[in-house]
């Protein structure tokens, strides 16, 4: 699989699909609510506009080398 050209939009859709699959297994209310906020509306915006802004902030953080997936319990 070539992920060289994975845009923030495609990464968002991949993450959304991952969460949908997790929701289908768990039926978690919290995941259902998050997915509702993340869903695209007819105008192409997310149901909660802050979700996309938060996503792009995280993309920028990772692109700047400031993000990681190490478990950090605080």
N, C-alpha and C positions, 0 to 999 in steps of 0.2 A: 504494500500500500504506500503510495506516494503522498506524504503530508507536507511536502515542501511548500506548497501554495495554499496552505490552510489559512484562510482569512479570518479575522475576528468574527465575521458573520457565520462562516462555516463551522468554526470552533464552537460558537454559541449553539448552533443547531445540533452539533454532536453532543454537547453537554446536556442540552434539553432532552435529546433522545435517550441518553444515559439515565437521566432522572425519571423519564417516563417509564422505562423498563424497571427501574428500582421501585417506582410507585406501584406498578402492576403486580410486583411480588409482595410488597409490604402493605399496600393500601393506607399508607401513612397520611394522616390529615395534614401534617406539616408540609410534606412533599406536595400534596395536592394543592395546597394554598400557594406554595412557591411556584408551581407550574402554572397556576392560574395567573399569577402576576407576570410571569415570564412569557406567556402566550402572546403571539402576534395578533393584532387586530386587523381589520380590513384595510386600514390605512398604512399598514406596514410597521406601525409602532408597537411597542410592548404594552400590555394592558396597564402596567405600572411603569410610567416613563422613567422613574428612578432606576429601574432594573437595568436598562441599557446603559445608563450613565455609570452605574456601579460596575457593570461588566467591562466597559471600556477603560475605566480606571484600573481594574485588575489586569486587563490585557497590557496596558502601559507599564504597570509595575513588573509584570513577568518579562516583558520585552527589555526592560531596563536591568534585568538580572536581580530583581529584588523579591521575587516570589519563588516558592518551592513547595514541595509536597511532603516535607518531613513532618512527622507528628510532633506537635509542640503543645504540650498540656501546660496551662497556666493556672 
